[in-house]
Amino acid sequence: MTYQETIDYLYSRLPMFTRIGGAAYKNNLDNTIALCNFLDNPHDKFPSIHIAGTNGKGSTSHMLASILQENGYKTGLYTSPHLKDFRERIRINGEKISESFVIEFTKRTKEITENIQPSFFELTVAMAFDYFSQNKVDVAIIETGMGGRLDSTNVITPLLSIITNISYDHMAFLGNTLDAIASEKGGIIKQNIPVVIGESHPETSNLFKEKAIEKKSPIVFADLMFTANTTKSDLFFQECEVKDVTTGQTENFKLDLTGNYQISNLKTVLAAEKILIDLGFKIDTSREKVALQQVKKNTGLRGRWDILSEDPLIIADVAHNKAGIQEILNQLSKSYDFSKVHFILGFVKDKDVSSVLELFPKNAHYYFTNAAIERALPSTELKKMAEDVGLSGADYDNINKAVENAKSNLKDGDLVMICGSFFIIAELSAF
């Protein structure tokens, strides 16, 4: 098979949550364990760092990967979903997995795949483990999918576990309360393995502490270890000042990730870095600072407050749940001077879309669209839901049509904000 034929086979034969939703969800680790056993348990052959959370786990994973590879470590990185190319999910030192390995792995596992019928995610996780093992990475950063306890990645025993934050998302699978969601995410906390929690919260902190005590896992909360604020920003960089509360030391950082929410992720990364240094990792401060200035270059991260155009100003972000969208709206109101904002929105069907739409301002222009996947909420339905909460605009069955129409309606000082789903961002021709 060619690479494209291989990808078509994987997409067509294996249920894929990102495309079809809940029908692809498996509530156990049986298939992952079977695949790993077949592959001689590759996940046991390299050190790993496990990262879960509602928002920020992708950015945190990429920032930490950039720091480690900049300091000379051969660093594997497994994340999901991808935007353009399946190979974005599995990288070593920023380089995507080779097409030949994807083809060979799919052939090698075809018989067991036909027998046990794993999900797309389960097979992809096994592929990442096998790739990292065969390439003898020094360390691999493994991002969970939507959960933790029953996530396919949760067969690893990492050096360090990280949970970025907890907010409402995937409630049909993880629970309807923050406590329930935290319990699922907290399932990655392992016996005697240190854990970093990115953001403390009155509804979830005690649960994490109790879980850590039960597992005899040292636990720290990054937002209690560090304070941080942005001191300067432009379209492509933000500078920030971070104070280590435990030592009183202040450091300045320059990030190529310009979303205000990245400051919280930075604190999580710095807390994780402290533990890694205690575990024997050699991290040079000057290389760390270089790494944080070029996360996109080092790791290929896209879709986080991405500037697609300066004139007119067009920004794209994969924010897709209530907490993520609120961050977007906060940054627009506090950090940008514009006459009018034009929102291009697309969501998937299994999100709590109505409550998210209620966050948006009534006096903006709206363009409702959908991705070309089964799980997408049709633009006509999204338009109707938006009208029910006082938002008005036109619907488009393609994101790029929506962008062109928004651009034709812009006046001096206007900007375009695109958000709501990974999948509409993925279909942007500007990427």
Buried (B, 14 or more C-beta within 10 A) or exposed (E): EEBEEBBEBBEEBBBBBBBBBEEBBBEEBEBBBBBBEBBEBBBEBBBBBBBBBBBBBBBBBBBBBBBBBBBEBBBBBBBBBBBEEBBBBBBBBBEBBBBEBBBEBBEBBEEBBEEBBBBBBBBBBBBBBBBBBBBEBBBBBBBBBBBBBBBBBBBBBBBBBBBBBBBBBBBEBBBEEBBBBBBBBBBBBBEEBBBBBBBBBEEBBEBBBEBBEEBEBBBBBBBBBBBBEBEEBEEEEBBBBBBBEEEEEEBEBBBBBBBBBBBBBBBBBBBBBBBBEEEEBEBEEEBBBBBBBBBBEBBBBBBBBBEBBEEBBBBBBBBBBBBBBBBBBEBBEEEEEBEEBBBBBBBBBBBBBEEBBEEBEEEBBBBBBBBEBEBBBBBEBBBEBBBEBEBEBBBBBBBBBBBBBBBEBBEEEBBBBBBBBBBBBBBBEEE
